[in-house]
């Protein structure tokens, strides 16, 4: 079987990725606090923001990994909080790094040794993986660090036939984004106006990019900005 192992598929981009891979007859296993609502997706309940939570999953993961011919591991789980670098509490930064970086690293330790040639690791970044805007310091820091993890993955797995890349969505129409912008039509207009297509990205568009990347070793080490083109201001 081909196995998609994805974090945070309970909503938004993660749910769209799970749906897309199911359409291609992959077995899909979601790791998150809440189950993925897509029928036939398997779920392992795990709060990835908790220290060492990933390691507790090892016994449950082993049967899935042992039966997989090819594995695509998608590091998708993330959260954006409003914070500033001059007011960023250490506890808040640690929480952001625990979810975005430490959990991803822990999963790599469990899963990469079981990967066969043809497998892939897809890191879900952000436009803010390579630039910054004010007011979301912990998110910017974590996404920049994730770029480094992806590039280290590319180098350290050289010669094994396993590839890694990062897909960096722009403003995508997810529950998380809608919660951040609220019901203010001016805020929504300002955000959509940053796109050269004057609209938000559909989660399904990001899912298509991830599905393509899973089959494309030529992208090994690439950072791909999937943002409809952003207007520079």
N, C-alpha and C positions, 0 to 999 in steps of 0.2 A: 504494500500500500504506500501511497504518498501521504505524508503527514504534515499538515500545517499546525504548528504550535504557536499560538498568538497570545499576547497579554492584552488585557483591557478590551475584549471584544463584546462587552455588554452593551455598547452604544457607539454612535458616531462612526468615525473612520474604521475602528476595529470591527464593528458589526458588519460594515460594508465589505471589508476584506474577507471576513469569515464567509459571507454570502457568496462572494465571487469565487473563492476556492471550492466551496461546495458545488457550485455549478460546473466546475472542472473535475468533479469526482474525487477530490481530496478528502481524506478524513481530517476533521478540524477539531482541535482540542484547545479550549479557551482557559486561560488562567486569569481570574479576576475575583473581586469581592462579590460581584453579582453575576448571575448566569447570562450567557448570550441568548437572546430570544429567538434566534434562528433555529428552526426545527432541525434535529439530528446533529447539531453541534454538541460535542461532549464538553463538560465543564468540570474543572477542578477549582474548588473555592480556595482562594488565597488572597490575603491582603499584602500586596507586594511592598507596601510602605512600611511594613513591620520588619525590624531587623531579623535576619536569618529565616524569614518565612519561606524563602525558596528552597532551602535545604530540607525542610520538612516534607517537601513534595517528592523527594527522590524515590521512595518506594512505589508511590502511585504512578510515577512517570515511566518507570522501567519497562513494564509490559508494552506500552505504546512505542517506546523507542526501539525496543528489540524487534518489533514486527515491521518496522518502517524500512522501505527500500530507499526512499529519499525523504529528507526532512527540510522544511522551510520554517525557520524560526523568525518570527516577526516581533521585534521589540516595539510595542505600540503604546503601552500604558504610560500615561503622563497626566499632569495637572498643571494648569497655569494659575498662579495666585498673584494678586496685586501687591507688589512690594518694591521698595527702593533700596539701592545699595547703601545709603546712609542711614537706613532704618531696618536693615535686614537682620533679624535675630538669628543667632547661631542655630537654634533649634529648627527654625523654618528652613534654613539652608540645608541642614542635615536631612530634613524630611524630603526636600526636593531631590537631593542626591541619592537618598535611599531608594526612592521609587524609580528614578530615571537611570541611575548609574549602577548602584550596588546590586539591585535586583537583576538588572540585565547581565551584569558580570556573573552573578551566581547561577543564572540559567545557562550561561555559556559553559560554566564548569560542568554542569550536569549533562548538557545535551551535545555539545560539540564532540566529545570523545565517541559518541554513538553515531555521528554523521558519516554517511558514505559519500563517495564522489557523486556529484550532481546535486548535492544539497546546497542550501543557501541560508544566509543570515541577512535579514532586511531590517535596518534600523529606521524608525519613523522619527524624522527630525522636524524642522520647522524653518520657515524663512529666517527665524531668529537663531538658527544654528550658526550662521556666518555673519550676522549683523546684530544690532541691538536697537531697541526703542526704550523710552523711559517707562518706569513703573512696573516692570516685570523682571526684576533682577535675578531672582532665583531660577526662573524658567530659562532666561538667556544663558546663565552660567551652566545649567544642566545640559541644555541642548548643544552648547559649544563642546562640552566634555564628551557628549555622545558621538560627535564627529571624530574625536580622537580615538574613541573605542572602536568605531567602525574601521578606521584606517589601521589601527593595530591588528584588528581581526584579519584584514586583508594580508598584512605582512606575515603574521605569525602562522597563518594556515596555508601559506604558499606551497604549492606542490601536492596538495591533497585533493584537488578537484572540487573544492568548496569555495563559493564566492560570497562576497559581502558588499552591500552598498547602502546608501542612505537616501530615502525619499523625503523631501522637505516640502510639505504642503504649505500653501499660503492660507488665506482666510477661507476656511471650509465651513459649510453650513451644518454645524454640529450642535448638540445640546449644550456643550461647554461654551461655545462661542455665543450662542443665544443668551445663556445665563450671564455672560460677562457684559454684553451690550444692552441687555434689558429690552424695554419696549420703546426706546428712544429712536424715532425714525431718522433723526439727524445723524446719530451715531452710525446707524446702519448705512446711510447714504455715504458718509465719510469713508467707511471701510470699503464698500463696494466701489467707490470712486478711485481707490488705489489700484484696482485691477484694470488692465487694458481692455478687458471684456465687460467691465462695469457690472460684475455680478460676483456672488460667492461661488466657490468651488463646491460641486456635489461630492459627497463622500465616495460615491461610486466611481468617480473619476480617479481618485487616489487609489482605490482598490484595483482598478485596471492597471495603473502604473506599477503597483506592487506585484500583481500577477505576472506582468511582463518581466519585471526585474528578477523574479524567482527563476525564470528560464533563461536568463541572459548573463552568462559568466563574463562576457565582454565588459560588463559594467563593474567588474570587481574593483573596489576602492573608490567608486564614483559617488559624488554628492550631487543629487539630482533635484533641482528646484521645480516643483510641480505647483506653480502659483498663477497660471494664466498670464504671466507677464505682469510685473508691477510697475506702475508709474513712479519715476523718481521725482521726489519733491525737494 
